[in-house]
Amino acid sequence: MDYISPKEAVLKMKRWPKDTIAAGRRHTVGLKSDGTVTAVGDNKYEQCDVSGWRDIVAVTAGNVHMATNTGNAHTIGLKSDSTVAAVGWNKHDQCDVNDWRDIVAVAAGWRRTIGLKSDGTAVAVGRNNEGECNVSDWHDIVAVAAGDWHTIGLKSDGTVTAVGNNRYRQCNVSDWHSIVEVEAGYLHTVGLKSDGTAVAVGQNKVGQCDISGWRDIVAIAVGSNHTIGLKSNGTVAAVGWNEYGQCNVSDWRDIVAVAAGCAHTVGLKSDGTVVAVGDNEYGQCDVSRWRGIQLPNN
């Protein structure tokens, strides 16, 4: 896995998005190599009803922090014709994406959905109480990420922009540069740099931002309060909240993609199978039988 410049990252993303596995608060989604989608976990709001989806090229899942009064989620699929499919919780119109066109990447936060258009602009639907959907003036964007209450945009020059809740300085990314990937959690934000190191801002109560020593990282994933790094040798690093064993990934090998939900972590292996650790109360880690999951950048 060679490092690539932000500009090269753009071209890669437009050819084939990398999001072939996704993890929400209580469910996990996988994109198969034939363009269909599979899902396990909580289906209270039909967020796992993806069996009829076809021609999907990327998936994302709405996540939310571990609180007793939350957990509702939705699932988003990007289609090969650059339109978007959605299922699940829609109280805040976060699934109202039927009219979206020319979309090249998608992100799902709690109660909202973000779409990146082919011209580098962004669109958003859903809850906007804290300005987390105020992306209409963004431009030159190559990737988007959604936390619980904040939204992150990666620009083509490797810099980063942010909107939404900034109580824990999770939006203080204006000085970042040489970034090739961004991810957002409950109250923190992580960026992967082109040299394989990572940066983080926001709440660090449980060490979820303690990534300054990471090296040779080629992909990142961010859960509510934990952070995952995929290394160039196919192993995985983890920091942060580990109450459910969601950071117990030190024995993983041959991993080519990672995803993080509220309290679980998912890894895609080079043979198209999937592994998962962490909270499994709703069966969201029951992925051992999955086969033929699409490998990234193929």
GITARA-V439698 format. One record per backbone hydrogen bond with DSSP energy under -0.5 kcal/mol. CO is the residue of the C=O (numbers start at 0). NH is the residue of the N-H. If there is no record, write none. Layout:
CO NH
CO NH
This chain:
4 8
5 9
6 10
7 11
8 12
9 13
10 14
11 15
17 19
18 58
19 30
21 28
23 261
25 41
26 23
27 39
28 21
29 31
29 37
30 293
31 34
34 55
35 31
37 29
39 27
42 45
45 48
47 49
49 36
49 52
54 79
57 77
59 75
61 24
64 66
66 69
72 88
73 61
74 86
75 59
76 78
76 84
77 56
77 57
78 81
81 102
82 78
84 76
86 74
89 92
92 95
94 96
96 99
101 117
104 115
106 113
108 110
108 111
110 126
111 108
112 124
113 106
114 116
114 122
115 103
115 104
116 119
119 140
120 116
122 114
124 112
127 130
130 133
132 134
134 121
134 137
139 155
142 153
144 151
146 109
148 164
149 146
150 162
151 144
152 154
152 160
153 141
153 142
154 157
157 178
158 154
160 152
162 150
165 168
168 171
170 172
172 159
172 175
177 193
180 191
182 189
184 147
185 148
186 202
187 184
188 200
189 182
190 192
190 198
191 179
191 180
192 195
195 216
196 192
198 190
200 188
203 206
206 209
208 210
210 213
215 231
218 229
220 227
223 185
223 186
224 240
225 222
226 238
227 220
228 230
228 236
229 217
229 218
230 233
233 254
234 230
236 228
238 226
241 244
244 247
246 248
248 251
253 269
256 267
258 265
260 223
261 224
262 278
263 260
264 276
265 258
266 268
266 274
267 255
267 256
268 271
271 292
272 268
274 266
276 264
279 282
282 285
284 286
286 289
291 32
294 297
